[in-house]
Structures are given as C-alpha cells and as structure tokens.
Amino acid sequence: MTKVALSGAGGNVGRILRVELQKRGVDLRSAGGSKPLEPLHPGEDVMHGDLREPAVVDRLLDSVDVLVHMAGTSVERPLPEIIENNLRGLYEVYEGARRHGVRRVVFASSNHAFGMHATDSKLKLDAEFRPDGFYGLSKVWGEAMARMYWDKHGIEGVSLRIGTTMGRPPENFRQLSTWMGTDDLVQLVMRSIEAENVGYAAVWGVSANTRSYYDLDEGNTIGYRPVQNAEQWAGEILAQPNPLDAVAQRFQGGAFASMDYTPPERRPGRG
C-alpha cells in the first residue's frame, strides 16, 4: 500500500484532507506545525514540528511514497516570513524527499501565482506567471522547484494551483470563478496520489465553475475532472454589493492584487 504523508494537516485544507483521505483508505501520516494534532481515532499516525528542521522532515518522510505538501504561510505576509516558511521550508522538504526516496511530491501552489492577470482572461495551463504579491511569488518558486527536482532527481511533482477552498459554498463574486468544493478537492488530491507516470504536471485546483478564470477544457495529466460548480450560488451572491475595490475587481487575485498596489499615475515616468 502507498504510504502518504500530509503536511499542513492543521490548516483549512489540511483538516479536510486529513479526514477525507482516511475515509478512502489512504495510509496517511498527518503532520501539524508547532502544536501537536489531536488524534481523530485511536492509533492515528500524527506528528508535528518545524519543517525547516531536517530531523522533523526525516520523521515525516520515513517510509513515505507520496508527500502532499500543504504546509507554509497561506496569506500575504512580509517577505522574511514568506522566505522562511515557503521557500526554506520547501527546500528542506525536497531534500528530505531525496534522502528518503519519496516517489512524488504534490505541492500546494496557488491561483495567486497568476493573480495579476485580468479578470476577463481565460488562462491555460501554460499561462505566464503573474504573481500578485510575495505569497504568489513563493508559489512560482515552488512550481519551479518541483520541476527542477523532477528533471534533476527524478522525484515526480504535481503542482496544484488551488483556488478558494474552504469546505463551504462561495461567499462573494470572485469566488464564483475561483471556488473549489470539497468533493472536487478530494478528487484532485486522490488523482494526484494515484495517477501513474506523472513526471511533472501542473493542474488548476478549482471546480468546473461557469465563471472560471481557467480553461479546464484542455484536460490535465492526472485525470482530474471537477464536477461541482459555484454557479448554483450565483443568484444570491450577485444580489449583494461587490465588497472588492476597483483594483481587486480588475485582477484575478482580488484583494491580494490591491495590497501595496501603485496606481498608474504614481508610477515612474508618469508624474
């Protein structure tokens, strides 16, 4: 049986996966951050610790075939924090994967690696990276690292460009385009674990939303086929005022795009 490790098991997406993967018979080891995880059932394989420490990574990846890496800072934060948690931490994880012969790393990338694309654009998998902040920039690094470790070391990599995944219905206009329901999330991760001969692949981690920013018709390497659609909540959401400012409404990254944004009239050469 394939042994799967789940990092970031204490986070929003991690908590969902920790429950749903075990329901599906996955032999799972779940890792939290600094605080111990409370076991959900007797004998559950859980651990915790700082993934910047090789000894912690070694405990996580011992006898593991596939790592689903959901750990790290998941919001826009100052660059030093992003570097420590999303760059250095990912490096330590990949070096641990080399030490332990991990076959595949499933990396939680993000729609925010593309957040400065306009909302009227429909992105294909080969779309240009246009991060909307340091968090999105760290995901560009992560996708490139996954590619490099496949090319140089033969560790398969799947970059999941996750949209808005909360375990509940969409809450605003932007989420009608970026939402991913729980059923689709679980299918996405199961396909990432079970698909054969992946090599390196990137996949849009969203549901089959009518207003999606992403072109899902081209398919993907792992065979993920979303079935949920945020449109069933569109009537209720569109009846409410859009809470996003003008910049956030213009770019796919929403509020991330408007953080520390320099208006055109204040840019060099415009004064």
C-alpha positions in Angstrom: 0.0 0.0 0.0 1.2 3.5 -0.8 2.2 5.5 2.3 1.2 9.1 2.1 2.4 12.0 4.3 0.3 15.1 4.6 2.0 18.3 5.8 0.0 21.3 7.0 -2.7 19.0 8.4 -3.7 21.6 10.9 -4.7 24.2 8.2 -8.0 24.6 6.5 -7.4 22.4 3.5 -5.3 20.0 5.6 -8.0 19.4 8.1 -10.4 18.5 5.3 -7.9 16.1 3.7 -6.9 14.5 7.0 -10.5 13.3 7.4 -11.4 12.6 3.8 -8.3 10.7 2.7 -8.5 8.3 5.6 -12.2 7.7 4.8 -10.9 6.5 1.4 -8.4 4.0 2.9 -5.3 6.1 2.4 -2.4 5.0 4.7 -1.8 8.5 6.0 0.7 10.3 8.3 -0.5 13.8 9.2 1.8 16.5 10.3 0.9 19.7 12.0 3.1 22.7 12.8 4.3 23.7 16.2 1.2 22.4 18.1 0.5 18.6 18.4 -2.5 17.3 16.5 -5.3 15.7 18.5 -5.8 12.2 17.0 -9.1 11.7 15.3 -9.2 8.0 16.0 -7.1 5.5 18.1 -3.8 4.8 16.5 -3.9 7.7 14.0 -0.4 8.4 12.6 0.2 12.0 13.6 3.2 14.2 14.3 4.2 17.9 14.5 7.2 20.1 14.2 9.1 22.7 12.2 9.7 21.5 8.7 12.7 23.8 8.4 14.4 21.3 10.7 15.8 18.2 8.8 15.1 15.9 11.7 11.5 16.8 11.7 11.4 16.3 7.9 13.0 12.9 8.4 10.3 11.8 10.8 7.6 13.0 8.4 9.0 11.2 5.3 10.3 7.9 6.8 9.0 5.1 4.6 6.7 7.5 2.6 5.9 7.1 -1.1 4.0 10.3 -1.7 4.0 13.7 0.1 1.0 16.0 -0.1 2.7 19.3 0.9 0.1 21.8 2.2 2.3 23.4 4.9 3.5 27.0 4.8 2.2 30.6 5.0 -1.0 30.8 3.0 -1.7 34.5 3.0 0.2 37.6 2.0 2.9 38.4 4.6 6.2 40.3 4.8 8.9 38.8 2.7 11.1 37.4 5.5 8.2 35.2 6.8 7.4 34.0 3.3 11.1 33.1 2.7 11.3 31.1 5.9 8.1 29.2 5.6 7.5 28.8 1.8 11.0 28.8 0.4 13.3 27.5 3.0 10.7 25.1 4.3 10.0 23.7 0.8 13.7 23.3 0.2 14.1 21.2 3.3 11.1 19.1 2.4 12.5 18.3 -1.1 15.9 17.5 0.3 14.2 15.1 2.7 12.4 13.6 -0.2 15.7 12.9 -1.8 17.1 11.3 1.4 14.1 9.0 1.8 13.4 8.1 -1.8 10.0 9.7 -1.9 8.5 9.0 -5.3 6.2 12.0 -5.7 5.6 15.4 -4.1 2.2 17.0 -4.5 2.7 20.7 -4.0 0.0 23.2 -3.0 0.6 26.0 -5.5 -2.0 28.8 -5.8 -4.1 30.9 -8.1 -2.1 33.8 -6.7 0.9 32.9 -8.8 -1.3 34.3 -11.6 -3.2 36.9 -9.7 -2.2 39.9 -11.9 -3.9 38.6 -14.9 -7.1 40.5 -15.8 -10.4 39.0 -14.7 -11.5 38.8 -18.4 -8.7 36.5 -19.3 -9.1 32.7 -19.5 -5.9 31.0 -18.5 -4.5 27.8 -19.9 -2.0 25.6 -18.0 0.9 27.3 -19.9 -0.2 30.8 -18.9 2.5 33.2 -17.9 3.2 33.6 -14.2 2.0 36.9 -12.9 2.1 36.8 -9.1 0.1 39.3 -7.1 2.4 39.5 -4.0 5.1 37.8 -2.1 2.9 34.8 -1.3 2.1 34.3 -5.0 5.8 34.8 -5.8 6.7 31.9 -3.4 4.3 29.7 -5.4 6.2 30.5 -8.6 9.3 29.4 -6.8 7.6 26.2 -5.6 6.4 25.2 -9.0 9.9 25.8 -10.4 11.4 23.7 -7.6 9.0 20.9 -8.3 10.0 21.0 -12.0 13.8 21.0 -11.1 13.6 18.1 -8.7 11.9 16.0 -11.4 14.4 17.0 -14.1 17.5 16.6 -11.9 16.5 14.0 -9.3 13.5 12.0 -10.7 11.1 13.0 -8.0 7.7 13.3 -9.6 5.9 16.6 -8.9 2.3 17.8 -9.2 1.6 21.5 -8.7 -2.0 22.1 -7.6 -2.9 25.7 -8.5 -5.5 25.9 -5.7 -8.3 28.4 -5.9 -10.6 29.1 -3.0 -11.1 26.0 -0.9 -13.0 26.5 2.4 -15.2 23.5 2.8 -18.3 25.7 2.3 -20.1 27.4 -0.5 -18.6 30.5 -2.2 -19.2 33.8 -0.4 -18.5 36.6 -3.0 -18.3 37.4 -6.7 -14.6 36.5 -7.1 -15.2 33.0 -5.6 -17.7 32.3 -8.3 -14.6 32.0 -10.5 -12.0 30.5 -8.1 -14.1 28.2 -5.8 -13.3 24.5 -5.4 -15.8 22.3 -3.5 -14.8 19.6 -1.0 -15.8 16.8 -3.3 -13.6 18.2 -6.1 -10.7 18.9 -3.7 -10.7 15.3 -2.5 -10.9 14.0 -6.1 -8.0 16.3 -7.1 -5.7 15.0 -4.3 -6.7 11.4 -4.8 -5.9 11.7 -8.5 -2.6 13.4 -7.6 -1.7 10.4 -5.4 -2.9 7.6 -7.7 -2.2 8.8 -11.2 0.6 6.9 -13.0 3.6 8.2 -14.8 3.0 11.8 -13.9 6.6 13.1 -14.3 5.9 16.8 -13.7 2.5 18.3 -14.1 0.5 21.4 -13.1 -3.3 21.3 -12.5 -5.9 24.0 -11.9 -7.3 23.3 -8.5 -10.8 24.7 -9.0 -14.3 23.3 -9.6 -16.0 23.4 -13.0 -17.3 26.9 -12.4 -19.3 28.6 -15.2 -17.3 31.9 -14.5 -13.9 30.2 -14.1 -10.8 32.2 -14.9 -9.2 28.9 -16.0 -9.6 26.8 -19.1 -10.4 23.3 -17.9 -11.4 22.0 -21.3 -7.7 21.2 -22.2 -7.6 18.5 -19.6 -4.7 17.6 -17.3 -2.1 14.9 -16.8 -3.5 13.4 -13.7 -7.1 12.9 -15.0 -8.8 15.4 -12.6 -12.3 16.1 -13.8 -14.2 18.5 -11.5 -18.0 18.1 -11.2 -19.0 20.9 -8.8 -20.0 24.4 -9.9 -20.2 27.6 -7.9 -22.9 29.0 -10.2 -25.6 27.4 -8.1 -25.0 30.2 -5.6 -24.6 33.0 -8.2 -28.1 34.5 -7.8 -27.7 35.0 -4.1 -24.1 36.4 -4.4 -24.8 38.7 -7.3 -27.7 40.3 -5.4 -25.2 41.6 -2.9 -22.8 44.6 -3.4 -19.3 43.5 -4.5 -17.0 44.2 -1.5 -13.8 44.4 -3.6 -12.3 47.8 -4.5 -11.7 48.8 -8.2 -8.2 47.3 -8.4 -9.3 44.0 -6.8 -12.2 43.7 -9.2 -9.8 44.2 -12.2 -7.4 41.4 -11.4 -7.9 37.7 -10.8 -6.0 37.9 -7.4 -8.7 40.1 -5.9 -7.8 41.7 -2.6 -4.2 40.3 -2.9 -3.7 42.4 -6.1 -4.7 45.6 -4.4 -2.4 45.2 -1.4 0.5 47.7 -1.7 -0.6 48.5 -5.3 1.0 51.5 -7.0 -1.7 53.4 -9.1 -0.6 54.1 -12.7 -0.4 57.9 -12.1 2.1 57.4 -9.3 4.5 55.1 -11.3 7.9 56.2 -12.5 7.8 58.4 -15.6 4.1 59.3 -15.1 4.5 62.4 -13.0 
